[in-house]
């Protein structure tokens, strides 16, 4: 079986301690290998870290630019379409997850709308040295008085232009990593890294970094009302909604410097047969959408396969790894998984905020209604295309499972799905544990294969949902 393997050399900025050198080459090396089954290109540790923090797959667009600013004592490349997105991507690159990065951005947007030269009392200036009054906050964090930021820059040895966004983001990061306004508490970043919602993250940044502790006698609700907590949370949720699907973006411009970074953690290794073979035909409907769907599915599979204990009876990651797809709900999640994938594209199963579809029968009904999707019943002569959703029926269980068709080669069809057990031959999916509120047992993201397109006597594919 011939496979095309795409080898990409790229730049990634993933963790605080990791800042790999920078360039994405559009080098495609064709390798041939004879093997049976489906093999996916291995992800690097940096890519796997990015996927675990919300990235979808890795961008290969070499026509994008970047904004390179100084930031500290060396060049810092910011990516994004505007200052808000650049800030969000900056904090993700430092190692925060999507909700934590959004929580910081929500606070900074409330302070300054991410304008690095804005003055609290009105107007703008590139030089805050004359802002010495307590009513003269300045910059993205509204350092008060404005000239305080110059002291912070000196303390953290940041020597680049103070008016640049990258410089101020670097200072904010240094402050988050070293101070906490709460007495006898570790740095703010440690508390922030323990949060997993914007509601909690915004409050940590507000209390520990922006405002200080709740004053004696004040209720938390009163404190939140008086400090524009709701506004900060709204900005954070806005950033999460807009940018968590793609933690880097190609719509950037060049400031100072000449680095051309095309986005290191926004998009996935796309190297399966579906990516390289099945979708090269321009006559395939929605070929670019289908390739994106397959890429995301493959990336999620690679993420799960990289976790310790994958495909074993006691796989720790399975206890909570699927909650991103199900919205934190303990439930059978095969439909959650595929609707999550579609929602990462511009073609959700249902429009926001109702993109999440938890029922297999509901997915089938959406397609039967027509419009953005179509339903192709078994026996109709339809040949599935990569990215289609296969609806399965088990004996006595109609509409029992759904997963994504990836490719077909040599008469063998390959599918990727969630809420499946250890491998291609370990079907049907597991049942939930009997304890209420506990996760499904041993349910993972895995591969399923069939001879042909319609399953077998015990696991019958009754039809396909296809994007129009």
Helices and strands as residue ranges (DSSP letters): H 45-52, E 67-69, E 76-78, H 83-93, H 98-112, G 128-130, H 148-155, H 165-176, H 188-192, H 198-205, I 206-211, H 220-226, H 229-243, H 273-273, I 274-278, H 287-305, G 316-319, H 323-326, H 334-343, H 360-368, E 373-377, E 389-394, E 397-409, E 412-420, E 444-451, E 459-467
